[in-house]
Amino acid sequence: MKLLTKELKRKLPGFNIARHEAVAVAKFFTPWSNWTWYAAEYDPATRTFWGLVDGFGKEYGCFSLDELEQVRGPHGLRIERDLYFEPTPLKELE
């Protein structure tokens, strides 16, 4: 599964928007654990997202598309994109 489609890339704003109003446009998750990444911004030059990461705890920060694509879980499972995720303000995901 392609994590970042052309359509998603068009929907994601660049870095440095008013982050207190940020909206998650994409949700990525590990099907074998509880880690989830909500992408609200994207920098195509560095292939880096900014958003909310929910793993051991919830925190805002940057995460790399390249790293998400390289992760392999048990039996070769990969990080997936939630195909049914609707854009949601990050404040509602905290």
Backbone hydrogen bonds in HBPLUS format (Angstrom, degrees):
<---DONOR---> <-ACCEPTOR-->    atom                        ^
c    i                          cat <-CA-CA->   ^        H-A-AA   ^      H-
h    n   atom  resd res      DA  || num        DHA   H-A  angle D-A-AA Bond
n    s   type  num  typ     dist DA aas  dist angle  dist       angle   num
A0009-LYS N   A0005-THR O   2.94 MM   4  6.17 161.1  1.98 151.6 157.4     1
A0010-ARG N   A0006-LYS O   3.05 MM   4  6.31 149.1  2.15 145.3 152.3     2
A0011-LYS N   A0007-GLU O   3.20 MM   4  6.49 141.4  2.36 139.5 149.8     3
A0011-LYS N   A0008-LEU O   2.98 MM   3  5.01 122.8  2.32  96.4 111.8     4
A0012-LEU N   A0008-LEU O   3.01 MM   4  6.24 140.8  2.17 155.1 165.0     5
A0042-TYR N   A0013-PRO O   2.90 MM  29  6.21 155.3  1.96 158.2 166.0     6
A0019-ARG N   A0017-ILE O   2.80 MM   2  5.52 106.1  2.35 118.6 101.7     7
A0021-GLU N   A0018-ALA O   2.96 MM   3  5.77 164.1  1.99 125.6 130.9     8
A0022-ALA N   A0019-ARG O   3.15 MM   3  4.78 169.2  2.16 104.9 105.7     9
A0090-LEU N   A0022-ALA O   3.04 MM  68  6.01 168.4  2.06 142.2 145.2    10
A0024-ALA N   A0088-THR O   2.73 MM  64  5.25 152.2  1.81 155.5 148.0    11
A0088-THR N   A0024-ALA O   3.04 MM  64  5.25 146.0  2.16 138.9 148.2    12
A0025-VAL N   A0039-ALA O   2.73 MM  14  5.88 160.5  1.76 163.3 162.5    13
A0026-ALA N   A0039-ALA O   3.39 MM  13  5.17 159.4  2.44 137.0 141.5    14
A0039-ALA N   A0026-ALA O   2.87 MM  13  5.17 155.6  1.93 144.3 151.9    15
A0082-ASP N   A0027-LYS O   2.86 MM  55  5.54 166.5  1.87 157.3 161.3    16
A0028-PHE N   A0037-TRP O   2.81 MM   9  5.06 166.5  1.83 154.3 159.0    17
A0037-TRP N   A0028-PHE O   2.81 MM   9  5.06 163.6  1.84 146.2 150.6    18
A0029-PHE N   A0080-GLU O   2.86 MM  51  5.49 153.8  1.92 150.6 158.8    19
A0080-GLU N   A0029-PHE O   2.91 MM  51  5.49 166.2  1.93 163.3 162.5    20
A0030-THR N   A0035-TRP O   3.13 MM   5  5.69 154.6  2.20 155.5 155.5    21
A0033-SER N   A0030-THR O   3.37 MM   3  5.54 169.5  2.38 109.2 112.3    22
A0036-THR N   A0054-ASP O   2.86 MM  18  5.08 148.3  1.96 139.2 149.4    23
A0054-ASP N   A0036-THR O   2.78 MM  18  5.08 176.8  1.78 162.3 163.2    24
A0038-TYR N   A0052-LEU O   2.79 MM  14  5.10 167.6  1.80 160.8 164.2    25
A0052-LEU N   A0038-TYR O   3.04 MM  14  5.10 134.8  2.25 138.1 147.6    26
A0040-ALA N   A0050-TRP O   2.91 MM  10  5.92 166.5  1.93 151.8 156.0    27
A0041-GLU N   A0050-TRP O   3.08 MM   9  5.03 146.2  2.20 148.8 149.5    28
A0050-TRP N   A0041-GLU O   3.05 MM   9  5.03 147.4  2.16 124.1 126.1    29
A0043-ASP N   A0048-THR O   2.84 MM   5  5.34 160.2  1.88 157.0 163.9    30
A0047-ARG N   A0043-ASP O   2.77 MM   4  5.58 122.4  2.11 145.0 162.7    31
A0048-THR N   A0043-ASP O   3.25 MM   5  5.34 149.1  2.35 138.6 142.3    32
A0065-LEU N   A0047-ARG O   2.91 MM  18  5.62 168.1  1.92 158.3 161.9    33
A0049-PHE N   A0063-PHE O   2.77 MM  14  5.28 174.2  1.77 166.6 164.5    34
A0063-PHE N   A0049-PHE O   2.99 MM  14  5.28 150.3  2.08 132.2 139.0    35
A0051-GLY N   A0061-GLY O   2.97 MM  10  5.71 157.5  2.02 154.6 160.2    36
A0061-GLY N   A0051-GLY O   2.93 MM  10  5.71 154.4  2.00 157.7 165.3    37
A0053-VAL N   A0059-GLU O   2.82 MM   6  5.44 169.9  1.83 157.7 160.9    38
A0059-GLU N   A0053-VAL O   2.97 MM   6  5.44 154.7  2.04 149.5 157.7    39
A0055-GLY N   A0057-GLY O   2.95 MM   2  5.11 166.9  1.97 145.9 142.9    40
A0068-LEU N   A0064-SER O   3.03 MM   4  6.32 160.5  2.07 148.1 153.6    41
A0069-GLU N   A0065-LEU O   2.95 MM   4  6.18 155.6  2.01 153.2 159.6    42
A0070-GLN N   A0066-ASP O   3.13 MM   4  6.32 131.0  2.38 137.1 149.5    43
A0070-GLN N   A0067-GLU O   3.12 MM   3  5.08 132.9  2.35  95.4 108.3    44
A0071-VAL N   A0067-GLU O   3.22 MM   4  6.36 134.9  2.43 150.7 159.5    45
A0073-GLY N   A0077-LEU O   2.69 MM   4  4.80 164.0  1.72 142.4 147.3    46
A0076-GLY N   A0073-GLY O   3.13 MM   3  5.40 134.9  2.34 141.1 133.4    47
A0077-LEU N   A0074-PRO O   3.13 MM   3  5.80 169.3  2.14 121.2 124.5    48
A0085-PHE N   A0082-ASP O   3.38 MM   3  5.49 171.8  2.38 109.2 110.8    49
A0092-GLU N   A0089-PRO O   2.97 MM   3  5.59 142.2  2.12 114.7 124.2    50
A0093-LEU N   A0090-LEU O   2.86 MM   3  5.11 149.7  1.95 109.2 119.2    51
